[in-house]
């Protein structure tokens, strides 16, 4: 079993930071409550205004797929989209 | 209490990957066993040969300082150093 790490960089439109953080908190709670294959899912602010990074860790590829297919990711992701200034940048990593 | 996230990028010399990963596994075990203020500490391989990223999360700044001052970080860090191809690149993040 090889863990999968993801670092997602999200750029939020000026003035939408609070709305973004609020919806993301709902998403993180849903991930923690419903995804047995996820071991870490947390939003961080970077030093650049409006730029956030999400650190994520999954037990395996199936757990990543389950995350992306989940109702909470689809419904809350749809609410996050209008806050963003562009497409998320996703870096995928492999547990060592 | 504001969580602190760290993404550390480490470049390992060719041929030293296995030694590096072995020492890092000892370090991660020591962090998990001894640092109550750390909630995540995991090594990942990136897509670039010899380039690793560590995802770290601490409860607060004091927990980061306790990590850096710990005997396990100092002693095992000294063993990791000779495997590296340059200084680690550290990105510090703030929990949102």
N, CA and C atoms of all chains as a GROMACS GRO file, in nm:
protein
  576
    1UNK      N    1   0.085  -0.119   0.000
    1UNK     CA    2   0.000   0.000   0.000
    1UNK      C    3   0.088   0.124   0.000
    2UNK      N    4   0.076   0.204  -0.104
    2UNK     CA    5   0.155   0.327  -0.110
    2UNK      C    6   0.065   0.448  -0.089
    3UNK      N    7   0.099   0.527   0.011
    3UNK     CA    8   0.021   0.648   0.039
    3UNK      C    9   0.037   0.747  -0.076
    4UNK      N   10  -0.066   0.828  -0.095
    4UNK     CA   11  -0.063   0.934  -0.195
    4UNK      C   12  -0.076   1.067  -0.122
    5UNK      N   13   0.015   1.158  -0.153
    5UNK     CA   14   0.007   1.294  -0.099
    5UNK      C   15  -0.036   1.390  -0.207
    6UNK      N   16  -0.110   1.491  -0.170
    6UNK     CA   17  -0.147   1.596  -0.266
    6UNK      C   18  -0.124   1.731  -0.200
    7UNK      N   19  -0.060   1.820  -0.275
    7UNK     CA   20  -0.052   1.961  -0.234
    7UNK      C   21  -0.128   2.039  -0.341
    8UNK      N   22  -0.242   2.094  -0.300
    8UNK     CA   23  -0.324   2.171  -0.394
    8UNK      C   24  -0.306   2.320  -0.365
    9UNK      N   25  -0.272   2.396  -0.468
    9UNK     CA   26  -0.257   2.541  -0.453
    9UNK      C   27  -0.380   2.608  -0.513
   10UNK      N   28  -0.446   2.690  -0.431
   10UNK     CA   29  -0.572   2.753  -0.471
   10UNK      C   30  -0.558   2.904  -0.460
   11UNK      N   31  -0.594   2.974  -0.566
   11UNK     CA   32  -0.589   3.120  -0.566
   11UNK      C   33  -0.732   3.173  -0.557
   12UNK      N   34  -0.755   3.255  -0.454
   12UNK     CA   35  -0.889   3.304  -0.425
   12UNK      C   36  -0.901   3.450  -0.467
   13UNK      N   37  -1.016   3.485  -0.523
   13UNK     CA   38  -1.040   3.623  -0.566
   13UNK      C   39  -1.041   3.718  -0.445
   14UNK      N   40  -0.987   3.839  -0.463
   14UNK     CA   41  -0.986   3.936  -0.353
   14UNK      C   42  -1.127   3.959  -0.300
   15UNK      N   43  -1.141   3.956  -0.169
   15UNK     CA   44  -1.271   3.979  -0.106
   15UNK      C   45  -1.351   3.852  -0.083
   16UNK      N   46  -1.305   3.741  -0.143
   16UNK     CA   47  -1.380   3.616  -0.127
   16UNK      C   48  -1.312   3.519  -0.030
   17UNK      N   49  -1.208   3.566   0.039
   17UNK     CA   50  -1.132   3.478   0.128
   17UNK      C   51  -1.220   3.420   0.239
   18UNK      N   52  -1.303   3.504   0.299
   18UNK     CA   53  -1.382   3.456   0.413
   18UNK      C   54  -1.484   3.351   0.369
   19UNK      N   55  -1.550   3.378   0.257
   19UNK     CA   56  -1.648   3.281   0.204
   19UNK      C   57  -1.577   3.150   0.171
   20UNK      N   58  -1.462   3.161   0.107
   20UNK     CA   59  -1.384   3.043   0.070
   20UNK      C   60  -1.347   2.961   0.194
   21UNK      N   61  -1.294   3.027   0.294
   21UNK     CA   62  -1.251   2.956   0.415
   21UNK      C   63  -1.370   2.889   0.486
   22UNK      N   64  -1.485   2.956   0.483
   22UNK     CA   65  -1.603   2.899   0.546
   22UNK      C   66  -1.649   2.771   0.478
   23UNK      N   67  -1.655   2.773   0.345
   23UNK     CA   68  -1.697   2.653   0.272
   23UNK      C   69  -1.591   2.543   0.287
   24UNK      N   70  -1.464   2.584   0.285
   24UNK     CA   71  -1.359   2.482   0.297
   24UNK      C   72  -1.365   2.412   0.432
   25UNK      N   73  -1.400   2.487   0.537
   25UNK     CA   74  -1.412   2.426   0.670
   25UNK      C   75  -1.520   2.317   0.670
   26UNK      N   76  -1.629   2.343   0.598
   26UNK     CA   77  -1.734   2.241   0.584
   26UNK      C   78  -1.681   2.118   0.510
   27UNK      N   79  -1.604   2.145   0.404
   27UNK     CA   80  -1.549   2.034   0.325
   27UNK      C   81  -1.453   1.950   0.408
   28UNK      N   82  -1.363   2.016   0.483
   28UNK     CA   83  -1.266   1.942   0.564
   28UNK      C   84  -1.338   1.856   0.668
   29UNK      N   85  -1.443   1.912   0.729
   29UNK     CA   86  -1.519   1.835   0.829
   29UNK      C   87  -1.583   1.712   0.765
   30UNK      N   88  -1.635   1.730   0.644
   30UNK     CA   89  -1.699   1.617   0.574
   30UNK      C   90  -1.597   1.510   0.536
   31UNK      N   91  -1.479   1.553   0.493
   31UNK     CA   92  -1.373   1.457   0.460
   31UNK      C   93  -1.335   1.378   0.585
   32UNK      N   94  -1.314   1.449   0.695
   32UNK     CA   95  -1.274   1.381   0.819
   32UNK      C   96  -1.382   1.284   0.868
   33UNK      N   97  -1.508   1.321   0.848
   33UNK     CA   98  -1.618   1.238   0.898
   33UNK      C   99  -1.648   1.117   0.810
   34UNK      N  100  -1.617   1.129   0.680
   34UNK     CA  101  -1.666   1.028   0.586
   34UNK      C  102  -1.562   0.948   0.508
   35UNK      N  103  -1.436   0.991   0.513
   35UNK     CA  104  -1.336   0.925   0.428
   35UNK      C  105  -1.235   0.848   0.513
   36UNK      N  106  -1.259   0.718   0.527
   36UNK     CA  107  -1.168   0.634   0.607
   36UNK      C  108  -1.029   0.629   0.545
   37UNK      N  109  -1.021   0.646   0.414
   37UNK     CA  110  -0.893   0.635   0.346
   37UNK      C  111  -0.813   0.764   0.341
   38UNK      N  112  -0.866   0.869   0.404
   38UNK     CA  113  -0.793   0.996   0.411
   38UNK      C  114  -0.735   1.012   0.550
   39UNK      N  115  -0.607   1.046   0.558
   39UNK     CA  116  -0.544   1.061   0.691
   39UNK      C  117  -0.508   1.206   0.721
   40UNK      N  118  -0.518   1.294   0.622
   40UNK     CA  119  -0.488   1.436   0.648
   40UNK      C  120  -0.551   1.521   0.539
   41UNK      N  121  -0.611   1.631   0.582
   41UNK     CA  122  -0.679   1.719   0.486
   41UNK      C  123  -0.691   1.855   0.553
   42UNK      N  124  -0.603   1.946   0.520
   42UNK     CA  125  -0.601   2.072   0.594
   42UNK      C  126  -0.563   2.189   0.505
   43UNK      N  127  -0.634   2.299   0.525
   43UNK     CA  128  -0.613   2.422   0.448
   43UNK      C  129  -0.517   2.515   0.521
   44UNK      N  130  -0.424   2.573   0.446
   44UNK     CA  131  -0.329   2.668   0.501
   44UNK      C  132  -0.325   2.794   0.415
   45UNK      N  133  -0.301   2.907   0.482
   45UNK     CA  134  -0.270   3.031   0.411
   45UNK      C  135  -0.121   3.034   0.381
   46UNK      N  136  -0.084   3.084   0.263
   46UNK     CA  137   0.057   3.105   0.232
   46UNK      C  138   0.090   3.251   0.262
   47UNK      N  139   0.214   3.289   0.236
   47UNK     CA  140   0.253   3.429   0.260
   47UNK      C  141   0.197   3.522   0.152
   48UNK      N  142   0.152   3.468   0.041
   48UNK     CA  143   0.097   3.549  -0.068
   48UNK      C  144  -0.054   3.569  -0.046
   49UNK      N  145  -0.099   3.692  -0.057
   49UNK     CA  146  -0.240   3.723  -0.034
   49UNK      C  147  -0.330   3.642  -0.125
   50UNK      N  148  -0.428   3.577  -0.067
   50UNK     CA  149  -0.526   3.504  -0.146
   50UNK      C  150  -0.480   3.370  -0.198
   51UNK      N  151  -0.356   3.331  -0.166
   51UNK     CA  152  -0.306   3.202  -0.214
   51UNK      C  153  -0.303   3.103  -0.096
   52UNK      N  154  -0.372   2.992  -0.116
   52UNK     CA  155  -0.384   2.888  -0.013
   52UNK      C  156  -0.320   2.759  -0.062
   53UNK      N  157  -0.279   2.675   0.034
   53UNK     CA  158  -0.237   2.539  -0.002
   53UNK      C  159  -0.312   2.440   0.085
   54UNK      N  160  -0.355   2.332   0.024
   54UNK     CA  161  -0.419   2.222   0.096
   54UNK      C  162  -0.320   2.107   0.098
   55UNK      N  163  -0.292   2.056   0.218
   55UNK     CA  164  -0.213   1.934   0.230
   55UNK      C  165  -0.310   1.819   0.248
   56UNK      N  166  -0.291   1.715   0.166
   56UNK     CA  167  -0.382   1.600   0.170
   56UNK      C  168  -0.301   1.470   0.173
   57UNK      N  169  -0.351   1.371   0.244
   57UNK     CA  170  -0.286   1.239   0.240
   57UNK      C  171  -0.392   1.130   0.238
   58UNK      N  172  -0.373   1.035   0.148
   58UNK     CA  173  -0.466   0.923   0.130
   58UNK      C  174  -0.390   0.791   0.141
   59UNK      N  175  -0.462   0.687   0.182
   59UNK     CA  176  -0.398   0.556   0.198
   59UNK      C  177  -0.351   0.497   0.066
   60UNK      N  178  -0.424   0.527  -0.041
   60UNK     CA  179  -0.392   0.468  -0.171
   60UNK      C  180  -0.473   0.541  -0.281
   61UNK      N  181  -0.451   0.498  -0.402
   61UNK     CA  182  -0.516   0.563  -0.517
   61UNK      C  183  -0.668   0.551  -0.510
   62UNK      N  184  -0.718   0.439  -0.460
   62UNK     CA  185  -0.863   0.420  -0.449
   62UNK      C  186  -0.924   0.525  -0.356
   63UNK      N  187  -0.850   0.560  -0.251
   63UNK     CA  188  -0.900   0.660  -0.156
   63UNK      C  189  -0.905   0.799  -0.219
   64UNK      N  190  -0.811   0.827  -0.310
   64UNK     CA  191  -0.814   0.955  -0.383
   64UNK      C  192  -0.937   0.959  -0.473
   65UNK      N  193  -0.961   0.847  -0.540
   65UNK     CA  194  -1.078   0.841  -0.630
   65UNK      C  195  -1.208   0.853  -0.552
   66UNK      N  196  -1.214   0.790  -0.434
   66UNK     CA  197  -1.334   0.798  -0.350
   66UNK      C  198  -1.358   0.943  -0.305
   67UNK      N  199  -1.248   1.012  -0.275
   67UNK     CA  200  -1.260   1.154  -0.237
   67UNK      C  201  -1.321   1.235  -0.350
   68UNK      N  202  -1.265   1.218  -0.469
   68UNK     CA  203  -1.310   1.300  -0.582
   68UNK      C  204  -1.454   1.269  -0.623
   69UNK      N  205  -1.495   1.145  -0.600
   69UNK     CA  206  -1.630   1.104  -0.639
   69UNK      C  207  -1.733   1.132  -0.530
   70UNK      N  208  -1.688   1.175  -0.413
   70UNK     CA  209  -1.781   1.189  -0.299
   70UNK      C  210  -1.881   1.302  -0.321
   71UNK      N  211  -1.999   1.283  -0.262
   71UNK     CA  212  -2.103   1.385  -0.270
   71UNK      C  213  -2.056   1.516  -0.207
   72UNK      N  214  -1.987   1.508  -0.093
   72UNK     CA  215  -1.943   1.632  -0.026
   72UNK      C  216  -1.840   1.707  -0.110
   73UNK      N  217  -1.750   1.633  -0.176
   73UNK     CA  218  -1.650   1.701  -0.259
   73UNK      C  219  -1.716   1.767  -0.380
   74UNK      N  220  -1.812   1.699  -0.438
   74UNK     CA  221  -1.880   1.755  -0.556
   74UNK      C  222  -1.965   1.876  -0.518
   75UNK      N  223  -2.044   1.864  -0.410
   75UNK     CA  224  -2.136   1.973  -0.377
   75UNK      C  225  -2.062   2.093  -0.318
   76UNK      N  226  -1.967   2.069  -0.229
   76UNK     CA  227  -1.894   2.182  -0.168
   76UNK      C  228  -1.790   2.237  -0.265
   77UNK      N  229  -1.733   2.150  -0.347
   77UNK     CA  230  -1.641   2.197  -0.450
   77UNK      C  231  -1.710   2.294  -0.546
   78UNK      N  232  -1.836   2.268  -0.574
   78UNK     CA  233  -1.912   2.358  -0.662
   78UNK      C  234  -1.931   2.496  -0.598
   79UNK      N  235  -1.935   2.499  -0.464
   79UNK     CA  236  -1.946   2.628  -0.396
   79UNK      C  237  -1.812   2.700  -0.386
   80UNK      N  238  -1.702   2.623  -0.386
   80UNK     CA  239  -1.569   2.684  -0.380
   80UNK      C  240  -1.531   2.747  -0.513
   81UNK      N  241  -1.572   2.685  -0.621
   81UNK     CA  242  -1.533   2.728  -0.755
   81UNK      C  243  -1.548   2.878  -0.779
   82UNK      N  244  -1.666   2.937  -0.747
   82UNK     CA  245  -1.686   3.080  -0.774
   82UNK      C  246  -1.595   3.172  -0.691
   83UNK      N  247  -1.530   3.118  -0.588
   83UNK     CA  248  -1.438   3.199  -0.507
   83UNK      C  249  -1.298   3.204  -0.570
   84UNK      N  250  -1.270   3.111  -0.661
   84UNK     CA  251  -1.134   3.096  -0.711
   84UNK      C  252  -1.102   3.192  -0.825
   85UNK      N  253  -0.973   3.224  -0.834
   85UNK     CA  254  -0.926   3.314  -0.940
   85UNK      C  255  -0.870   3.236  -1.058
   86UNK      N  256  -0.872   3.105  -1.052
   86UNK     CA  257  -0.819   3.023  -1.161
   86UNK      C  258  -0.828   2.877  -1.122
   87UNK      N  259  -0.783   2.792  -1.211
   87UNK     CA  260  -0.788   2.648  -1.183
   87UNK      C  261  -0.690   2.612  -1.073
   88UNK      N  262  -0.728   2.521  -0.984
   88UNK     CA  263  -0.634   2.475  -0.881
   88UNK      C  264  -0.511   2.410  -0.946
   89UNK      N  265  -0.398   2.424  -0.878
   89UNK     CA  266  -0.275   2.360  -0.923
   89UNK      C  267  -0.252   2.242  -0.829
   90UNK      N  268  -0.245   2.122  -0.887
   90UNK     CA  269  -0.239   2.000  -0.807
   90UNK      C  270  -0.103   1.932  -0.822
   91UNK      N  271  -0.033   1.912  -0.712
   91UNK     CA  272   0.091   1.835  -0.715
   91UNK      C  273   0.067   1.702  -0.644
   92UNK      N  274   0.093   1.594  -0.717
   92UNK     CA  275   0.069   1.461  -0.661
   92UNK      C  276   0.202   1.398  -0.619
   93UNK      N  277   0.203   1.341  -0.499
   93UNK     CA  278   0.325   1.286  -0.441
   93UNK      C  279   0.302   1.142  -0.400
   94UNK      N  280   0.411   1.068  -0.383
   94UNK     CA  281   0.401   0.927  -0.346
   94UNK      C  282   0.471   0.905  -0.212
   95UNK      N  283   0.403   0.840  -0.121
   95UNK     CA  284   0.461   0.815   0.011
   95UNK      C  285   0.593   0.739   0.000
   96UNK      N  286   0.694   0.783   0.073
   96UNK     CA  287   0.826   0.719   0.067
   96UNK      C  288   0.839   0.618   0.180
   97UNK      N  289  -0.542   2.942   1.894
   97UNK     CA  290  -0.431   2.855   1.853
   97UNK      C  291  -0.430   2.843   1.701
   98UNK      N  292  -0.321   2.886   1.641
   98UNK     CA  293  -0.310   2.876   1.495
   98UNK      C  294  -0.212   2.767   1.458
   99UNK      N  295  -0.259   2.672   1.382
   99UNK     CA  296  -0.170   2.564   1.338
   99UNK      C  297  -0.064   2.618   1.243
  100UNK      N  298   0.049   2.552   1.242
  100UNK     CA  299   0.157   2.587   1.150
  100UNK      C  300   0.180   2.468   1.057
  101UNK      N  301   0.182   2.496   0.928
  101UNK     CA  302   0.216   2.392   0.831
  101UNK      C  303   0.353   2.417   0.774
  102UNK      N  304   0.424   2.312   0.743
  102UNK     CA  305   0.554   2.327   0.677
  102UNK      C  306   0.561   2.229   0.561
  103UNK      N  307   0.605   2.279   0.446
  103UNK     CA  308   0.639   2.192   0.334
  103UNK      C  309   0.789   2.208   0.312
  104UNK      N  310   0.864   2.101   0.340
  104UNK     CA  311   1.010   2.105   0.325
  104UNK      C  312   1.047   2.028   0.199
  105UNK      N  313   1.121   2.093   0.111
  105UNK     CA  314   1.169   2.027  -0.011
  105UNK      C  315   1.316   1.989   0.008
  106UNK      N  316   1.344   1.860  -0.011
  106UNK     CA  317   1.479   1.808   0.014
  106UNK      C  318   1.531   1.741  -0.113
  107UNK      N  319   1.650   1.780  -0.152
  107UNK     CA  320   1.714   1.719  -0.271
  107UNK      C  321   1.823   1.625  -0.224
  108UNK      N  322   1.813   1.500  -0.268
  108UNK     CA  323   1.904   1.396  -0.222
  108UNK      C  324   2.004   1.361  -0.332
  109UNK      N  325   2.127   1.338  -0.291
  109UNK     CA  326   2.232   1.304  -0.388
  109UNK      C  327   2.202   1.168  -0.454
  110UNK      N  328   2.232   1.157  -0.583
  110UNK     CA  329   2.209   1.030  -0.654
  110UNK      C  330   2.278   0.915  -0.582
  111UNK      N  331   2.205   0.806  -0.562
  111UNK     CA  332   2.260   0.688  -0.496
  111UNK      C  333   2.240   0.687  -0.346
  112UNK      N  334   2.198   0.801  -0.290
  112UNK     CA  335   2.180   0.807  -0.144
  112UNK      C  336   2.033   0.803  -0.103
  113UNK      N  337   1.944   0.777  -0.200
  113UNK     CA  338   1.800   0.779  -0.170
  113UNK      C  339   1.762   0.676  -0.064
  114UNK      N  340   1.817   0.555  -0.075
  114UNK     CA  341   1.777   0.450   0.018
  114UNK      C  342   1.823   0.482   0.160
  115UNK      N  343   1.946   0.530   0.174
  115UNK     CA  344   1.997   0.568   0.306
  115UNK      C  345   1.913   0.682   0.364
  116UNK      N  346   1.884   0.779   0.280
  116UNK     CA  347   1.802   0.893   0.323
  116UNK      C  348   1.665   0.846   0.372
  117UNK      N  349   1.600   0.764   0.293
  117UNK     CA  350   1.465   0.718   0.331
  117UNK      C  351   1.468   0.637   0.461
  118UNK      N  352   1.574   0.560   0.480
  118UNK     CA  353   1.585   0.480   0.602
  118UNK      C  354   1.599   0.566   0.726
  119UNK      N  355   1.685   0.667   0.719
  119UNK     CA  356   1.702   0.757   0.835
  119UNK      C  357   1.576   0.839   0.856
  120UNK      N  358   1.513   0.881   0.747
  120UNK     CA  359   1.392   0.962   0.762
  120UNK      C  360   1.281   0.881   0.830
  121UNK      N  361   1.273   0.753   0.800
  121UNK     CA  362   1.172   0.669   0.864
  121UNK      C  363   1.193   0.666   1.016
  122UNK      N  364   1.319   0.661   1.058
  122UNK     CA  365   1.349   0.667   1.203
  122UNK      C  366   1.304   0.801   1.260
  123UNK      N  367   1.331   0.908   1.187
  123UNK     CA  368   1.294   1.041   1.234
  123UNK      C  369   1.143   1.055   1.246
  124UNK      N  370   1.071   1.010   1.145
  124UNK     CA  371   0.925   1.022   1.149
  124UNK      C  372   0.867   0.942   1.266
  125UNK      N  373   0.923   0.825   1.292
  125UNK     CA  374   0.876   0.744   1.405
  125UNK      C  375   0.901   0.816   1.537
  126UNK      N  376   1.017   0.881   1.548
  126UNK     CA  377   1.050   0.953   1.672
  126UNK      C  378   0.960   1.075   1.690
  127UNK      N  379   0.930   1.144   1.580
  127UNK     CA  380   0.838   1.259   1.587
  127UNK      C  381   0.701   1.211   1.634
  128UNK      N  382   0.651   1.104   1.573
  128UNK     CA  383   0.519   1.053   1.610
  128UNK      C  384   0.515   1.006   1.756
  129UNK      N  385   0.625   0.951   1.805
  129UNK     CA  386   0.627   0.896   1.941
  129UNK      C  387   0.646   1.002   2.047
  130UNK      N  388   0.710   1.114   2.011
  130UNK     CA  389   0.755   1.208   2.115
  130UNK      C  390   0.698   1.349   2.106
  131UNK      N  391   0.634   1.384   1.996
  131UNK     CA  392   0.592   1.524   1.981
  131UNK      C  393   0.440   1.536   1.985
  132UNK      N  394   0.388   1.569   2.102
  132UNK     CA  395   0.242   1.582   2.118
  132UNK      C  396   0.188   1.697   2.033
  133UNK      N  397   0.270   1.796   2.005
  133UNK     CA  398   0.224   1.914   1.930
  133UNK      C  399   0.234   1.899   1.779
  134UNK      N  400   0.278   1.782   1.734
  134UNK     CA  401   0.285   1.756   1.590
  134UNK      C  402   0.168   1.665   1.551
  135UNK      N  403   0.095   1.704   1.446
  135UNK     CA  404  -0.018   1.621   1.405
  135UNK      C  405   0.004   1.553   1.270
  136UNK      N  406   0.112   1.589   1.199
  136UNK     CA  407   0.141   1.523   1.072
  136UNK      C  408   0.287   1.543   1.037
  137UNK      N  409   0.350   1.435   0.990
  137UNK     CA  410   0.492   1.443   0.956
  137UNK      C  411   0.521   1.328   0.862
  138UNK      N  412   0.525   1.356   0.734
  138UNK     CA  413   0.535   1.244   0.638
  138UNK      C  414   0.618   1.282   0.517
  139UNK      N  415   0.700   1.188   0.476
  139UNK     CA  416   0.790   1.206   0.362
  139UNK      C  417   0.726   1.153   0.234
  140UNK      N  418   0.738   1.230   0.127
  140UNK     CA  419   0.685   1.189  -0.004
  140UNK      C  420   0.793   1.205  -0.112
  141UNK      N  421   0.787   1.117  -0.208
  141UNK     CA  422   0.868   1.135  -0.329
  141UNK      C  423   0.792   1.225  -0.426
  142UNK      N  424   0.863   1.313  -0.496
  142UNK     CA  425   0.800   1.392  -0.601
  142UNK      C  426   0.825   1.322  -0.735
  143UNK      N  427   0.779   1.383  -0.842
  143UNK     CA  428   0.802   1.322  -0.975
  143UNK      C  429   0.947   1.342  -1.021
  144UNK      N  430   1.020   1.433  -0.956
  144UNK     CA  431   1.160   1.459  -0.994
  144UNK      C  432   1.252   1.365  -0.918
  145UNK      N  433   1.344   1.301  -0.987
  145UNK     CA  434   1.435   1.206  -0.923
  145UNK      C  435   1.513   1.272  -0.811
  146UNK      N  436   1.511   1.208  -0.694
  146UNK     CA  437   1.590   1.257  -0.582
  146UNK      C  438   1.530   1.375  -0.508
  147UNK      N  439   1.415   1.424  -0.551
  147UNK     CA  440   1.352   1.538  -0.485
  147UNK      C  441   1.234   1.488  -0.401
  148UNK      N  442   1.238   1.518  -0.272
  148UNK     CA  443   1.136   1.475  -0.176
  148UNK      C  444   1.067   1.597  -0.117
  149UNK      N  445   0.945   1.577  -0.071
  149UNK     CA  446   0.878   1.681   0.008
  149UNK      C  447   0.828   1.620   0.138
  150UNK      N  448   0.845   1.695   0.245
  150UNK     CA  449   0.792   1.655   0.375
  150UNK      C  450   0.675   1.747   0.405
  151UNK      N  451   0.560   1.687   0.436
  151UNK     CA  452   0.446   1.765   0.484
  151UNK      C  453   0.446   1.756   0.636
  152UNK      N  454   0.437   1.871   0.701
  152UNK     CA  455   0.440   1.875   0.847
  152UNK      C  456   0.328   1.965   0.899
  153UNK      N  457   0.271   1.930   1.013
  153UNK     CA  458   0.172   2.017   1.076
  153UNK      C  459   0.192   2.016   1.228
  154UNK      N  460   0.192   2.136   1.283
  154UNK     CA  461   0.213   2.156   1.428
  154UNK      C  462   0.096   2.236   1.484
  155UNK      N  463   0.070   2.217   1.614
  155UNK     CA  464  -0.040   2.288   1.678
  155UNK      C  465  -0.015   2.438   1.686
  156UNK      N  466   0.110   2.475   1.701
  156UNK     CA  467   0.144   2.617   1.719
  156UNK      C  468   0.295   2.636   1.704
  157UNK      N  469   0.338   2.760   1.716
  157UNK     CA  470   0.480   2.792   1.698
  157UNK      C  471   0.568   2.720   1.801
  158UNK      N  472   0.518   2.708   1.923
  158UNK     CA  473   0.597   2.641   2.028
  158UNK      C  474   0.625   2.496   1.990
  159UNK      N  475   0.530   2.433   1.924
  159UNK     CA  476   0.550   2.293   1.883
  159UNK      C  477   0.655   2.283   1.773
  160UNK      N  478   0.662   2.384   1.686
  160UNK     CA  479   0.767   2.387   1.582
  160UNK      C  480   0.904   2.400   1.649
  161UNK      N  481   0.911   2.489   1.749
  161UNK     CA  482   1.039   2.509   1.819
  161UNK      C  483   1.080   2.383   1.895
  162UNK      N  484   0.982   2.316   1.955
  162UNK     CA  485   1.012   2.192   2.029
  162UNK      C  486   1.065   2.086   1.932
  163UNK      N  487   1.008   2.081   1.812
  163UNK     CA  488   1.056   1.986   1.709
  163UNK      C  489   1.202   2.013   1.675
  164UNK      N  490   1.231   2.140   1.647
  164UNK     CA  491   1.367   2.174   1.603
  164UNK      C  492   1.470   2.154   1.714
  165UNK      N  493   1.427   2.168   1.838
  165UNK     CA  494   1.519   2.156   1.951
  165UNK      C  495   1.532   2.012   2.000
  166UNK      N  496   1.450   1.921   1.946
  166UNK     CA  497   1.446   1.784   2.000
  166UNK      C  498   1.575   1.709   1.971
  167UNK      N  499   1.605   1.618   2.060
  167UNK     CA  500   1.724   1.534   2.045
  167UNK      C  501   1.714   1.450   1.917
  168UNK      N  502   1.595   1.394   1.889
  168UNK     CA  503   1.582   1.310   1.768
  168UNK      C  504   1.602   1.390   1.641
  169UNK      N  505   1.552   1.515   1.640
  169UNK     CA  506   1.569   1.596   1.518
  169UNK      C  507   1.716   1.632   1.498
  170UNK      N  508   1.783   1.666   1.608
  170UNK     CA  509   1.924   1.703   1.597
  170UNK      C  510   2.010   1.584   1.556
  171UNK      N  511   1.988   1.469   1.622
  171UNK     CA  512   2.077   1.356   1.596
  171UNK      C  513   2.048   1.291   1.460
  172UNK      N  514   1.919   1.275   1.426
  172UNK     CA  515   1.887   1.212   1.297
  172UNK      C  516   1.904   1.312   1.183
  173UNK      N  517   1.879   1.440   1.211
  173UNK     CA  518   1.904   1.543   1.110
  173UNK      C  519   2.051   1.545   1.069
  174UNK      N  520   2.138   1.520   1.166
  174UNK     CA  521   2.282   1.517   1.137
  174UNK      C  522   2.317   1.400   1.044
  175UNK      N  523   2.238   1.293   1.053
  175UNK     CA  524   2.261   1.178   0.962
  175UNK      C  525   2.201   1.202   0.824
  176UNK      N  526   2.097   1.284   0.818
  176UNK     CA  527   2.034   1.313   0.688
  176UNK      C  528   2.121   1.408   0.605
  177UNK      N  529   2.185   1.501   0.674
  177UNK     CA  530   2.262   1.606   0.606
  177UNK      C  531   2.353   1.555   0.496
  178UNK      N  532   2.437   1.453   0.523
  178UNK     CA  533   2.531   1.404   0.421
  178UNK      C  534   2.463   1.341   0.299
  179UNK      N  535   2.333   1.312   0.309
  179UNK     CA  536   2.260   1.257   0.194
  179UNK      C  537   2.211   1.368   0.100
  180UNK      N  538   2.207   1.490   0.149
  180UNK     CA  539   2.142   1.598   0.073
  180UNK      C  540   2.235   1.662  -0.029
  181UNK      N  541   2.173   1.714  -0.135
  181UNK     CA  542   2.249   1.780  -0.241
  181UNK      C  543   2.251   1.931  -0.221
  182UNK      N  544   2.188   1.981  -0.116
  182UNK     CA  545   2.185   2.125  -0.091
  182UNK      C  546   2.100   2.152   0.031
  183UNK      N  547   2.087   2.278   0.066
  183UNK     CA  548   2.008   2.313   0.184
  183UNK      C  549   1.860   2.286   0.158
  184UNK      N  550   1.790   2.239   0.260
  184UNK     CA  551   1.645   2.219   0.245
  184UNK      C  552   1.576   2.352   0.215
  185UNK      N  553   1.469   2.344   0.141
  185UNK     CA  554   1.387   2.463   0.111
  185UNK      C  555   1.261   2.449   0.198
  186UNK      N  556   1.238   2.549   0.283
  186UNK     CA  557   1.130   2.538   0.381
  186UNK      C  558   1.022   2.641   0.350
  187UNK      N  559   0.898   2.595   0.330
  187UNK     CA  560   0.786   2.687   0.313
  187UNK      C  561   0.697   2.676   0.437
  188UNK      N  562   0.677   2.791   0.501
  188UNK     CA  563   0.598   2.792   0.624
  188UNK      C  564   0.458   2.845   0.593
  189UNK      N  565   0.358   2.777   0.647
  189UNK     CA  566   0.218   2.810   0.618
  189UNK      C  567   0.142   2.827   0.749
  190UNK      N  568   0.029   2.895   0.741
  190UNK     CA  569  -0.052   2.921   0.860
  190UNK      C  570  -0.189   2.856   0.843
  191UNK      N  571  -0.232   2.781   0.942
  191UNK     CA  572  -0.362   2.714   0.934
  191UNK      C  573  -0.474   2.814   0.912
  192UNK      N  574  -0.564   2.782   0.818
  192UNK     CA  575  -0.674   2.875   0.787
  192UNK      C  576  -0.798   2.836   0.867
   0.00000   0.00000   0.00000
